[in-house]
Amino acid sequence: MRISRERLKIEPVLAGKESKAGWLVIDLKALELEGVQRLEVDLDDVEGLRAKGDTARSLFESLRKKLPGE
């Protein structure tokens, strides 16, 4: 799925937690996912995964584990 730039935002601090690279916030309200309005990704985590040479699947699994209910 491609997300338009209008739905993307980078925040330096989210819920009181600061990130050196910032937080990527994706507005998902228009997708009508039950109870989900935003996806928040710490870009420091993304950079760390890149530095380790993890695959795209590893990135997906790491992010999925941060979702509620996991």
DAJODA-V373246 format. One record per residue. N is the residue number from 1. RES is the residue in one letter. PHI is phi in whole degrees, -180 to 180 (999 if undefined). PSI is psi in degrees with one decimal (NA if undefined). NEAR is the number of other ideal C-beta (glycine too) atoms within 12 Angstrom. Layout:
N:RES:PHI:PSI:NEAR  N:RES:PHI:PSI:NEAR
This chain:
1:M:999:136.3:10  2:R:-100:135.0:7  3:I:-107:129.6:18  4:S:-73:154.7:13  5:R:-59:-28.9:11  6:E:-63:-22.9:10  7:R:-95:-1.4:19  8:L:-107:141.8:21  9:K:-150:144.7:20  10:I:-112:125.3:19  11:E:-114:135.1:22  12:P:-74:-29.2:18  13:V:-133:136.9:15  14:L:-137:123.8:21  15:A:52:38.5:12  16:G:80:-1.8:9  17:K:-103:121.0:15  18:E:-90:144.8:15  19:S:-129:133.3:24  20:K:-60:-44.1:15  21:A:-87:-16.0:20  22:G:102:176.2:23  23:W:-114:129.6:28  24:L:-87:120.3:27  25:V:-112:123.5:25  26:I:-112:120.6:27  27:D:-79:115.6:20  28:L:-110:8.1:21  29:K:-54:-40.0:16  30:A:-70:-13.8:15  31:L:-83:-8.6:17  32:E:56:43.6:9  33:L:-85:127.5:15  34:E:-57:115.5:10  35:G:76:1.2:12  36:V:-110:125.7:17  37:Q:-119:-31.2:16  38:R:-143:150.3:24  39:L:-116:126.4:26  40:E:-119:124.7:29  41:V:-125:124.3:31  42:D:-75:115.8:28  43:L:-67:-21.2:25  44:D:-63:-38.3:20  45:D:-64:-41.0:26  46:V:-64:-45.6:26  47:E:-63:-39.8:18  48:G:-62:-40.9:19  49:L:-66:-40.0:23  50:R:-63:-42.0:17  51:A:-63:-33.3:11  52:K:-80:-10.0:13  53:G:78:22.0:10  54:D:-66:152.9:18  55:T:-82:169.7:12  56:A:-59:-34.8:13  57:R:-64:-41.4:11  58:S:-63:-40.0:18  59:L:-62:-46.6:22  60:F:-60:-45.9:16  61:E:-63:-40.6:15  62:S:-63:-44.1:22  63:L:-68:-39.1:23  64:R:-62:-38.0:15  65:K:-64:-22.7:13  66:K:-83:-11.0:17  67:L:-74:148.8:18  68:P:-58:144.2:11  69:G:88:-1.4:9  70:E:-98:NA:9
